[in-house]
Amino acid sequence: MQIALRARKRRSRFMVLVFAALCAAFALSLVPLSAATADEVGTDEYDFIFSGNVKNDGVPLEDVLISVSGNGYEAEVETDAEGKWRIGVPEKDTYEITLDESTLPDGVIVAEGSATTEVEFGLTSNKSVNFFLGEGVRVTVSFWDQLADRAVNGLNFGLMLALAAIGASLVFGTTGLSNFAHAEFVTFGAIAAMVFSTYLSMPILIAIPLAVILSGALGFVLDLGLFRPLRRRGIGIVQLMIVSIGLSLALRYTFQYFIGGGTYQLPGAGAAEINLFGAVSLTVTDMVSMVVSVVVLLAVAYWLQRTRVGKATRAISDNASLAAASGIDVDRVIRIVWILAAALAGLSGILWAYFRPGIKWDMGAGILLLIFAAITLGGLGTAFGALVGSLVVGMIVEVSTLWIPSDLKYVGALIVLILVLLVRPQGILGRRERIG
């Protein structure tokens, strides 16, 4: 009797253990083993999002593993029942997107070399990457459509680059200074617009003009408090250039101290694109940016050609001593040029933040070399030369990605600069100078 009772107790304990194990297994099955069990990863945490579809002959494929890697970041996700997936990434940069072929259904394969693709964001914070498997469903864009799209983007980039380049060119023409701190004027304008619009909750149409005015005020303060006293002491151009490099570093790391190393967005960034013609698509912000750039550049051209201060600026660029002997207040004109140059650079930074999109503490330094390249290509010290050089550089930077990797697009602009200077050392609109 006791033996039977003990056996019954053992069986009861065994059944309890089995039941507990089954409950534990069921509970574990409800917990996601990884982020790959959902069709979205990081979309709530990050502003930049890759998304797409995986289909075979038009039929969505579920549970296909997609991974994104780059810049020290990795994430993966599985497609949902409709074959869709989305992954958020922390920075707007180049990433590798890979389809795991082992997760495809039997009999479905990926064409050789197309399981992994290198992708970068365009003008918005969203980028679609689709994997269409099977014949007759792959959508391709013709070379001429791609060329038209890149040319329009190059024109947009060239116009905003011209705003910064013209100001730097005017400063060089009137003072002989290659101002390396000009890049920080670009960054300052974008940061000021962000502070007014995001932190002070001002409408963006009010925040942008205030940011441009504040940028001009920064140029006035730096000339009045730093560069004008140095000029009056007879400091040479090389020493002034070194001072501008030090000022650039000081301002750049001051920006980093206050806003950190992250990327911030202005209101309206990442708006949906509107198809204009063919493969050319622009956002409303892009179109407004191009119109504003053209209007401001025309206003600067009118100022240089028709106003007394503009004519005095051109006279000082030609011969500062002769201009002073003619009764022109050189210091006053140079002060106005510094204000104008800083304001134009600030506006360029705001437009660049929308084009990029994003604001970072060192964003101006990223295009400083292109600004100098545009000035040199167009002709040193000539405002109209800086405009022409900027349009050429902007077009080359964007169009060259049809043949070379996007990481090398800035190199293509510099190669063209070298080739042009070998043929025409004074630049496109520069005047040949006699030495000796």
C-alpha positions in Angstrom: 0.0 0.0 0.0 2.7 2.4 0.9 4.7 1.5 -2.2 1.7 2.3 -4.4 1.2 5.6 -2.6 4.8 6.6 -3.1 4.6 5.7 -6.8 1.4 7.8 -7.1 3.2 10.8 -5.5 6.2 10.4 -7.9 3.8 10.4 -10.9 2.1 13.6 -9.6 5.4 15.4 -9.1 6.5 14.3 -12.6 3.2 15.6 -14.1 3.7 19.0 -12.2 7.2 19.3 -13.5 6.1 18.5 -17.1 3.3 21.0 -16.8 5.6 23.7 -15.5 8.1 23.1 -18.3 5.4 23.4 -20.9 4.1 26.7 -19.4 7.7 28.0 -19.3 8.2 27.0 -22.9 4.9 28.7 -23.9 5.9 31.9 -22.1 9.3 32.0 -23.7 7.6 31.5 -27.1 5.7 34.8 -26.5 8.9 36.8 -25.9 10.7 38.1 -29.0 14.0 36.4 -29.4 15.4 39.4 -31.3 14.4 42.6 -33.1 14.1 40.6 -36.3 10.7 39.3 -35.2 9.0 42.6 -36.0 8.6 44.3 -39.4 9.8 47.6 -37.9 13.0 48.4 -36.0 14.3 51.8 -34.7 11.6 53.8 -36.5 10.4 55.4 -33.2 14.0 56.1 -32.1 15.6 57.5 -35.2 14.5 60.1 -37.8 16.2 58.4 -40.8 14.3 55.4 -42.1 15.0 52.7 -44.8 11.9 50.8 -45.9 11.0 48.5 -48.8 9.3 45.4 -50.1 10.4 41.9 -50.9 8.3 40.2 -53.6 8.7 37.2 -56.0 6.8 37.7 -59.3 4.6 40.2 -57.5 3.9 37.9 -54.5 4.9 39.3 -51.1 7.5 37.1 -49.2 7.1 36.9 -45.5 9.8 36.3 -42.8 12.6 37.2 -45.1 15.5 38.6 -43.0 16.8 42.1 -44.0 19.8 43.7 -42.3 21.3 47.2 -42.3 24.8 48.0 -41.3 27.2 51.0 -41.5 28.9 53.6 -39.4 29.1 51.2 -36.4 25.3 50.6 -36.5 23.6 47.2 -37.2 20.0 46.2 -37.2 17.9 43.5 -38.8 14.2 42.9 -39.3 11.9 40.3 -40.9 9.3 41.1 -43.6 5.7 41.1 -42.6 2.8 39.2 -44.4 2.8 41.9 -47.1 6.5 41.6 -47.7 7.2 45.0 -46.1 10.0 46.1 -43.7 11.3 49.3 -42.1 14.5 50.0 -40.2 15.5 53.3 -38.6 19.1 54.5 -38.6 20.8 57.2 -36.4 22.6 59.2 -39.1 22.0 60.2 -42.7 24.9 58.4 -44.4 25.7 55.4 -46.5 24.7 51.9 -45.4 24.7 48.4 -46.7 21.4 46.6 -46.9 21.5 42.8 -47.2 18.8 40.3 -47.9 19.6 36.9 -46.2 19.1 34.4 -49.0 18.9 31.5 -46.6 15.5 32.9 -45.4 14.0 32.8 -48.9 11.4 30.1 -49.8 12.7 27.0 -51.6 13.2 27.7 -55.3 13.5 31.5 -54.9 17.0 32.9 -55.5 18.5 36.3 -55.8 20.5 37.4 -58.9 24.2 37.3 -58.3 25.5 40.4 -56.6 22.1 41.9 -55.8 21.5 40.5 -52.3 23.6 43.3 -50.9 23.3 46.9 -52.0 25.0 50.1 -50.8 22.4 52.9 -50.3 22.5 56.5 -49.2 19.6 58.9 -48.5 18.6 61.5 -51.0 17.0 64.8 -50.1 14.6 63.4 -47.5 14.9 61.3 -44.4 13.3 58.3 -46.0 14.7 55.9 -48.5 13.0 52.9 -50.2 15.0 49.8 -51.1 13.0 47.1 -52.8 14.0 43.5 -53.6 11.8 42.4 -56.5 12.6 38.8 -57.4 11.7 37.1 -60.6 11.7 38.4 -64.2 9.7 41.3 -65.5 9.1 43.1 -62.2 12.3 45.0 -61.7 11.8 48.7 -62.2 14.8 50.5 -63.7 15.5 54.2 -64.4 17.1 55.2 -67.7 20.4 56.9 -67.8 18.9 60.1 -69.1 16.3 60.2 -66.3 19.1 59.8 -63.8 21.1 62.5 -65.5 18.2 64.9 -65.3 17.5 64.2 -61.7 21.2 64.7 -60.7 21.5 67.8 -62.8 18.5 69.4 -61.0 20.0 68.4 -57.6 23.3 69.8 -58.8 21.7 73.1 -59.7 20.1 73.3 -56.3 23.3 72.5 -54.5 25.3 75.0 -56.7 22.9 77.8 -55.9 23.2 77.4 -52.1 26.9 77.0 -52.4 27.1 80.2 -54.4 25.5 82.1 -51.5 28.4 81.2 -49.2 31.1 81.4 -51.9 30.2 85.0 -53.0 30.5 86.3 -49.5 33.9 84.6 -49.0 35.0 85.9 -52.4 34.0 89.5 -51.5 36.0 89.3 -48.2 39.0 88.0 -50.1 38.7 90.7 -52.8 38.5 93.6 -50.3 41.0 92.3 -47.6 43.0 89.6 -49.3 42.1 87.2 -46.5 41.1 83.6 -47.1 38.7 83.3 -44.2 38.7 79.7 -42.9 36.1 80.8 -40.3 33.6 81.3 -43.1 32.5 77.7 -42.6 31.4 78.5 -39.1 29.2 81.3 -40.5 27.4 78.6 -42.4 27.0 76.5 -39.3 26.0 79.4 -37.2 23.1 80.4 -39.5 21.6 76.9 -39.4 22.0 76.6 -35.6 20.4 80.1 -35.1 17.4 79.0 -37.2 17.1 75.8 -35.1 17.2 77.8 -31.9 14.5 80.3 -33.0 12.2 77.7 -34.6 12.6 74.7 -32.3 13.6 76.0 -28.9 11.8 79.3 -29.0 8.9 78.0 -31.0 8.9 80.7 -33.5 7.3 80.2 -37.0 10.0 79.1 -39.4 9.3 82.1 -41.7 10.2 84.4 -38.8 13.1 82.2 -37.5 15.0 82.2 -40.9 15.2 86.0 -41.3 16.2 86.4 -37.7 18.9 83.8 -38.1 20.2 85.6 -41.2 20.2 89.0 -39.4 22.0 87.4 -36.4 24.6 85.9 -38.8 25.3 89.3 -40.2 25.7 90.7 -36.7 28.3 88.0 -36.0 30.3 89.1 -39.0 30.1 92.7 -37.8 31.3 91.8 -34.3 34.2 89.7 -35.6 35.4 92.4 -38.0 35.0 95.2 -35.5 36.5 93.3 -32.5 39.2 91.1 -34.2 40.1 91.6 -37.8 39.9 95.4 -38.1 42.3 95.9 -35.1 44.7 93.4 -36.6 44.6 95.1 -40.0 45.3 98.5 -38.4 48.3 97.0 -36.6 49.7 96.0 -40.0 49.4 92.2 -39.5 50.2 90.3 -42.7 47.8 88.2 -44.7 49.4 84.9 -43.7 49.1 85.8 -40.0 45.4 86.9 -40.5 44.7 83.6 -42.2 46.2 81.7 -39.2 44.0 83.7 -36.9 41.0 82.8 -39.0 41.9 79.1 -38.7 42.1 79.4 -34.9 38.8 81.3 -34.9 37.3 78.5 -37.0 38.3 75.8 -34.5 37.2 77.9 -31.5 33.7 78.5 -33.0 33.4 74.9 -34.2 34.0 73.4 -30.8 31.9 76.0 -29.1 29.0 74.8 -31.3 29.7 71.2 -30.3 29.8 72.2 -26.6 26.3 73.7 -26.7 24.5 71.4 -29.2 26.5 68.2 -28.8 27.4 65.8 -31.6 24.0 64.8 -32.8 22.1 65.7 -35.9 19.1 68.0 -35.6 16.3 68.8 -38.0 14.6 72.1 -38.9 10.8 72.2 -39.1 9.6 70.9 -42.5 12.7 68.8 -43.2 12.0 65.4 -44.8 8.8 66.5 -46.6 7.4 64.3 -49.3 8.8 64.8 -52.8 6.7 65.9 -55.7 7.3 64.4 -59.1 8.0 67.2 -61.6 8.9 65.3 -64.8 10.5 61.9 -65.6 12.5 60.8 -62.5 13.0 64.4 -61.2 11.3 64.8 -57.8 11.7 67.7 -55.4 10.1 68.7 -52.2 8.3 72.1 -51.8 11.2 73.1 -49.6 13.7 72.4 -52.3 11.8 74.5 -54.8 11.4 77.4 -52.4 15.2 77.1 -51.6 16.1 77.4 -55.3 13.8 80.4 -55.8 15.2 82.1 -52.7 18.8 81.5 -53.8 18.1 83.0 -57.2 16.4 86.1 -55.8 19.1 86.7 -53.3 21.9 86.3 -55.9 20.1 88.7 -58.2 19.8 91.2 -55.3 23.6 90.9 -54.6 24.3 91.4 -58.3 22.2 94.5 -58.4 23.9 95.8 -55.2 27.4 95.3 -56.8 26.5 96.9 -60.1 24.1 99.7 -59.2 24.7 100.9 -55.6 27.4 103.3 -54.4 28.6 100.8 -51.7 28.6 98.0 -54.3 30.7 100.0 -56.7 33.0 101.0 -53.9 33.4 97.3 -53.0 34.5 96.6 -56.6 36.9 99.5 -56.6 38.5 98.3 -53.4 38.8 94.8 -54.9 40.6 96.3 -57.9 42.9 98.6 -56.0 42.4 99.4 -52.3 45.0 102.2 -52.2 43.6 104.0 -55.2 40.1 103.6 -53.8 41.2 105.2 -50.5 42.9 108.0 -52.4 39.7 108.6 -54.2 37.8 109.3 -51.0 36.3 105.9 -50.4 36.0 104.9 -46.7 37.7 101.5 -47.0 37.1 100.4 -43.4 33.4 101.1 -43.7 33.0 99.2 -46.9 35.0 96.3 -45.6 32.7 96.2 -42.5 29.6 96.1 -44.8 31.2 93.3 -46.8 31.8 91.3 -43.6 28.2 91.7 -42.6 26.9 90.7 -46.0 29.3 87.7 -46.3 28.2 86.4 -42.9 24.5 86.9 -43.6 24.8 85.1 -47.0 26.7 82.3 -45.4 24.1 81.9 -42.7 21.3 81.7 -45.3 23.4 79.1 -47.2 23.7 77.1 -44.0 19.9 77.1 -43.5 19.3 75.9 -47.0 22.1 73.4 -46.7 20.4 72.0 -43.5 17.3 71.3 -45.6 19.2 69.9 -48.6 21.4 67.6 -46.4 19.1 67.4 -44.4 20.3 68.0 -40.8 22.3 70.3 -38.6 25.6 69.3 -37.0 28.2 71.2 -35.2 30.7 70.8 -38.0 28.4 71.0 -41.0 30.0 74.1 -42.5 33.5 72.5 -42.4 32.1 69.8 -44.7 31.6 72.2 -47.6 34.4 74.7 -46.9 36.8 73.0 -49.4 34.0 73.2 -52.0 33.5 76.9 -51.3 37.2 77.6 -51.8 37.2 75.4 -54.9 34.3 77.4 -56.4 36.0 80.7 -55.6 39.3 79.6 -57.2 37.5 78.0 -60.2 35.5 81.1 -60.9 38.4 83.6 -60.4 39.8 84.9 -57.1 38.1 87.9 -55.7 35.3 88.1 -58.3 31.8 87.7 -57.0 30.4 86.6 -60.4 33.2 84.2 -60.8 32.3 82.6 -57.5 28.7 82.2 -58.7 29.9 80.5 -61.9 32.4 78.4 -60.0 29.7 77.3 -57.5 27.3 76.2 -60.2 30.0 74.2 -62.0 31.1 72.6 -58.7 27.6 71.8 -57.6 26.8 70.2 -61.0 29.9 68.1 -61.0 29.4 66.9 -57.5 26.0 65.6 -58.1 26.3 64.4 -61.8 29.6 62.6 -61.2 27.9 60.0 -59.0 26.5 58.5 -62.2 30.0 57.1 -62.8 31.9 57.2 -59.5 30.9 56.2 -56.0 29.1 58.9 -54.0 31.9 58.9 -51.4 34.3 60.3 -54.1 32.0 62.9 -55.6 33.8 65.8 -53.9 37.1 64.5 -55.3 35.6 64.7 -58.8 35.0 68.5 -58.3 38.6 69.0 -57.2 40.0 67.1 -60.2 38.0 69.4 -62.5 39.3 72.4 -60.6 42.9 71.3 -61.2 42.3 70.6 -64.9 40.7 74.0 -65.4 43.5 75.8 -63.6 46.1 74.0 -65.7 44.5 75.5 -68.8 43.3 78.9 -67.3 45.3 79.7 -64.1 43.3 82.8 -63.4 40.0 80.9 -63.3 36.9 81.2 -65.5 36.2 84.9 -65.0 39.5 85.9 -63.4 41.9 88.4 -65.0 45.4 87.4 -66.0 47.9 89.1 -63.7 51.4 90.0 -64.8 54.1 89.0 -62.4 57.4 91.0 -62.2 
